Amino acid sequence: MKALNSITLILVIIGALNWGLVGLFQFDLVAAIFGGQQAALARIVYVLVALAGLYQLIPLFGAMGNRSDNPQHVGTSKY
């Protein structure tokens, strides 16, 4: 599960950077790389980023349930 956690975290970071580019410069990097927002590959990336964000809720809620004050331990839960 550690690999899945790392992959989803990378996808969430990609999504965050892409939204930052959209907000700051009106430039959608994912759409530019994969041929537009309606291109199949771009839509797949958007869906994967969304699923990764949902998956990352698991360690977040786990850390909140443990009342961990150290955010470095969020990714080390046994999920």
TORTOR-628928 format. One line per 4 residues: number of its first residue (from 1); for each residue x, y, z negated of N, C-alpha, C. Coordinates in pm, 1 decimal. Atoms other than C-alpha are relative to their C-alpha. Example, Ala and Ser with C-alpha at 12.3 -4.5 7.8 and 13.67 -1.06 7.14 Angstrom:
2
1 = 89.0,-119.0,0.0,1230.0,-450.0,-780.0,90.0,120.0,0.0 | -82.0,-119.0,6.0,1367.0,-106.0,-714.0,-77.0,109.0,-73.0
end
This chain:
79
1 = 80.9,-120.4,0.0,0.0,0.0,0.0,84.9,126.4,0.0 | -85.1,-118.2,0.9,296.6,232.2,-43.6,20.5,53.8,141.2 | -17.2,-43.2,-138.5,347.6,239.6,333.7,-125.2,71.6,49.2 | 124.9,-63.3,-40.2,-20.3,320.3,391.0,-13.4,138.0,-63.7
5 = 4.2,-129.0,69.2,0.8,598.8,132.5,92.9,100.1,68.4 | -95.1,-88.3,-68.5,307.3,743.8,308.0,-51.4,43.1,136.5 | 53.2,-32.0,-132.9,145.5,724.7,651.7,-114.1,99.5,-10.4 | 112.7,-92.1,13.5,-172.6,892.2,534.2,44.7,136.6,-48.0
9 = -51.7,-129.2,45.4,23.7,1162.1,355.4,61.7,77.3,117.1 | -58.1,-64.3,-118.3,216.3,1235.4,676.9,-110.4,54.2,90.2 | 111.2,-46.3,-83.4,-111.1,1257.8,869.5,-69.4,122.0,-60.7 | 60.4,-115.7,66.6,-255.1,1497.4,610.5,88.0,123.7,19.2
13 = -92.4,-112.0,-21.1,55.2,1715.9,641.7,-9.1,49.6,143.5 | 15.9,-39.6,-140.1,23.2,1713.4,1021.9,-128.4,80.1,17.5 | 126.6,-72.1,-8.2,-339.2,1818.4,987.3,8.0,137.4,-62.2 | -13.4,-129.8,66.5,-252.2,2095.6,745.0,82.2,97.1,84.3
17 = -81.6,-85.8,-85.9,20.0,2229.9,972.5,-78.4,43.3,124.5 | 79.5,-33.8,-117.7,-213.5,2214.3,1271.6,-104.6,106.3,-34.6 | 98.5,-100.9,41.5,-484.8,2407.2,1082.4,67.2,133.5,-28.5 | -73.8,-124.5,21.4,-224.0,2661.4,979.6,29.7,71.1,130.7
21 = -25.3,-58.3,-131.8,-128.3,2713.2,1342.7,-127.9,55.1,62.7 | 127.9,-47.5,-53.2,-494.2,2744.5,1440.6,-39.4,130.5,-69.1 | 38.3,-119.1,74.7,-557.5,2998.2,1166.2,87.8,120.6,27.0 | -92.9,-111.3,-19.1,-248.1,3207.2,1224.4,12.0,46.3,144.7
25 = -31.8,-33.2,-139.2,-202.2,3191.1,1600.1,-104.5,-46.5,101.4 | 101.8,57.7,-87.5,-518.5,3029.5,1741.9,62.2,-99.1,98.0 | -69.7,99.6,-80.6,-294.2,2749.8,1870.8,-20.4,-137.6,-62.0 | 25.1,136.4,46.5,-404.1,2388.0,1834.4,108.7,-90.2,57.7
29 = -114.0,79.7,-45.1,-83.8,2184.5,1855.3,-42.7,-139.1,44.2 | 46.4,133.8,-37.6,-264.0,1849.5,1864.1,-64.7,3.2,138.0 | 64.6,-12.7,-131.2,-478.2,1963.9,2156.5,102.9,28.5,108.5 | -102.7,-31.9,-99.0,-172.9,2105.7,2333.6,82.1,-123.4,36.9
33 = -80.6,119.7,-26.3,18.9,1778.7,2299.2,-79.2,-105.2,76.3 | 77.4,110.7,-54.7,-265.2,1545.5,2394.5,-99.7,39.9,107.8 | 80.5,-36.1,-116.1,-439.8,1743.7,2669.6,-134.2,64.2,-28.5 | 124.9,-69.5,29.9,-711.6,1947.0,2502.6,-76.6,-65.4,-113.1
37 = 75.6,49.7,114.9,-954.9,1907.7,2215.3,-92.0,-115.5,36.0 | 91.3,106.2,-40.0,-1183.5,1679.6,2415.5,70.9,-124.3,52.4 | -75.3,117.0,-46.1,-905.7,1442.9,2524.2,-11.6,-112.4,-103.1 | 19.4,115.7,87.7,-943.3,1093.4,2383.1,109.7,-11.0,-106.1
41 = -109.6,11.9,97.5,-598.5,1089.0,2219.0,-8.0,108.4,-107.0 | 12.6,-107.7,97.6,-654.3,1426.1,2052.4,-112.1,-31.7,-98.4 | 112.3,34.3,87.9,-989.4,1310.4,1916.3,37.9,-113.1,-95.1 | -47.1,108.5,86.7,-825.9,993.6,1782.5,87.9,56.0,-111.0
45 = -86.4,-61.2,101.3,-561.4,1202.1,1605.0,-84.7,75.5,-101.8 | 86.7,-73.4,92.6,-833.2,1426.6,1456.2,-70.4,-95.9,-96.2 | 69.2,97.9,84.7,-1021.2,1121.0,1326.8,97.5,-63.8,-98.0 | -100.4,59.2,90.1,-702.8,964.5,1185.0,38.4,96.9,-111.9
49 = -32.5,-100.1,102.3,-618.6,1289.1,1004.0,-113.6,9.0,-101.8 | 114.8,-5.5,91.1,-970.0,1301.1,858.7,-5.1,-122.3,-91.1 | -0.6,121.9,81.1,-952.5,938.9,742.5,115.5,0.5,-100.2 | -115.1,-9.4,90.0,-607.8,1001.4,594.4,-30.9,93.7,-116.1
53 = 39.1,-91.7,107.1,-745.6,1297.0,400.0,-92.7,-66.5,-99.2 | 90.4,72.4,89.8,-1024.2,1080.7,261.0,76.2,-103.4,-82.5 | -79.2,100.5,72.1,-776.1,806.8,170.4,84.0,63.9,-110.0 | -83.9,-67.0,99.1,-556.6,1056.9,-13.8,-79.2,44.6,-122.6
57 = 80.3,-28.5,118.9,-848.6,1123.6,-249.3,20.1,-107.2,-107.5 | -18.1,109.6,95.8,-778.6,784.7,-410.7,113.1,30.2,-98.3 | -104.4,-31.4,97.7,-438.2,878.1,-560.8,-29.4,128.4,-77.5 | 34.2,-123.3,70.4,-571.1,1223.9,-645.2,-91.6,-29.2,-117.6
61 = 91.7,33.0,109.5,-860.5,1086.3,-847.9,67.4,-90.4,-102.5 | -74.5,83.4,93.4,-627.7,826.3,-998.4,86.6,83.4,-92.5 | -83.5,-88.3,81.6,-394.0,1099.6,-1117.8,-85.6,82.2,-95.6 | 89.1,-77.5,86.5,-684.5,1301.2,-1252.5,-54.9,-86.8,-112.5
65 = 49.9,91.8,101.4,-815.2,995.2,-1435.7,105.4,-31.9,-104.7 | -109.1,26.1,94.0,-473.7,936.9,-1594.9,38.5,124.2,-78.5 | -31.8,-129.1,61.6,-463.8,1303.4,-1698.0,149.3,28.5,8.1 | -142.0,-22.6,-22.3,-113.7,1318.9,-1552.8,26.3,148.3,22.8
69 = -37.8,-139.0,-18.1,43.0,1661.8,-1588.3,110.1,15.4,102.3 | -110.0,-3.6,-94.4,319.6,1569.1,-1346.3,-49.8,-40.6,138.7 | 51.7,34.3,-132.6,206.8,1588.6,-980.6,91.8,-93.2,78.6 | -91.6,90.2,-68.4,512.8,1384.8,-879.2,-44.3,-145.2,-13.6
73 = 44.4,137.0,23.2,339.9,1072.9,-1011.3,-126.0,-34.5,77.1 | 124.5,25.1,-71.8,36.3,1105.5,-784.3,16.1,-115.8,95.9 | -18.9,104.0,-100.4,178.6,878.7,-512.4,49.5,-131.7,-55.7 | -54.9,122.4,56.2,305.6,613.7,-754.0,-104.9,-87.7,-64.5
77 = 102.7,83.0,57.8,-31.0,475.3,-861.1,-9.0,-132.0,76.9 | 5.2,133.3,-60.1,-105.9,108.6,-783.5,-128.2,-18.0,79.5 | 120.3,12.1,-84.4,-375.6,160.7,-517.2,35.5,-59.6,130.7
end
